[in-house]
Amino acid sequence: MALRAPEIRLDIERIVLDGLPPVGRERFRRAFIEACTAGLAKARFENAASVTARLELTIPHDASAEAIGRALARGIVEMVSRT
């Protein structure tokens, strides 16, 4: 019997960012996906059923779309990972 690598699946229905110009949306999406992929691949997960938290981030007013995407991804990875 062959072993399969564990599948990591993150379903996010909607992300709302007030004030992010439309031209930054693709840059945000790309940075978010890359940071989530890298962070979740290295994470040691908590039981997903026990994760009931609200994610609050402080992001500088002049942050780039990429910086916002990476910050959100880091917050999600920290929320589901063992500390």
C-alpha positions as CSV (number, residue, x, y, z in Angstrom):
1,M,0.0,0.0,0.0
2,A,1.5,3.4,-1.0
3,L,1.4,6.3,1.4
4,R,0.0,9.6,0.3
5,A,1.3,12.9,1.5
6,P,-1.3,14.6,3.8
7,E,-3.6,17.0,2.0
8,I,-3.8,20.6,3.3
9,R,-7.0,22.3,2.4
10,L,-8.0,25.8,3.5
11,D,-11.4,26.9,2.4
12,I,-12.0,30.6,2.8
13,E,-15.3,31.8,1.6
14,R,-14.6,35.5,1.5
15,I,-11.9,38.0,2.4
16,V,-13.1,41.6,2.6
17,L,-10.4,44.3,2.5
18,D,-11.8,47.8,2.6
19,G,-9.6,50.4,0.9
20,L,-7.4,48.0,-1.2
21,P,-7.4,49.4,-4.8
22,P,-8.6,47.0,-7.4
23,V,-5.1,47.0,-9.0
24,G,-3.7,45.5,-5.9
25,R,-6.1,42.5,-5.6
26,E,-4.1,40.2,-7.8
27,R,-0.8,41.0,-6.0
28,F,-2.6,40.4,-2.6
29,R,-4.0,37.1,-3.8
30,R,-0.7,35.9,-5.1
31,A,1.2,36.9,-1.9
32,F,-1.5,35.4,0.3
33,I,-1.5,32.0,-1.6
34,E,2.3,31.8,-1.6
35,A,2.6,32.7,2.1
36,C,-0.2,30.2,3.1
37,T,1.3,27.5,1.0
38,A,4.7,27.9,2.6
39,G,3.5,28.4,6.2
40,L,0.9,25.6,6.1
41,A,3.5,23.1,4.6
42,K,5.7,23.6,7.7
43,A,2.9,23.9,10.3
44,R,2.3,21.5,13.1
45,F,-1.5,21.5,13.3
46,E,-3.9,21.8,16.2
47,N,-7.1,19.8,16.1
48,A,-9.1,21.9,13.6
49,A,-12.3,21.3,15.5
50,S,-10.8,23.1,18.6
51,V,-9.8,26.2,16.7
52,T,-12.4,28.9,17.6
53,A,-10.6,32.2,17.3
54,R,-11.0,35.6,15.7
55,L,-8.0,36.8,13.8
56,E,-7.2,40.5,14.3
57,L,-4.3,42.1,12.6
58,T,-2.8,45.5,12.7
59,I,-1.6,46.5,9.3
60,P,0.2,49.8,8.6
61,H,-1.9,52.3,6.6
62,D,0.7,52.3,3.8
63,A,1.2,48.6,3.6
64,S,1.5,47.1,0.1
65,A,-1.0,44.6,-1.2
66,E,1.7,41.9,-0.9
67,A,2.5,42.8,2.7
68,I,-1.2,42.6,3.6
69,G,-1.5,39.2,1.9
70,R,1.5,37.8,3.7
71,A,0.3,39.2,7.1
72,L,-3.1,37.6,6.7
73,A,-1.5,34.3,5.7
74,R,0.9,34.4,8.7
75,G,-2.1,35.1,11.0
76,I,-4.0,32.1,9.7
77,V,-1.0,29.8,9.9
78,E,-0.4,30.9,13.5
79,M,-4.1,30.4,14.4
80,V,-4.2,26.8,13.3
81,S,-0.6,25.8,14.4
82,R,0.7,24.7,17.7
83,T,2.7,27.3,19.5
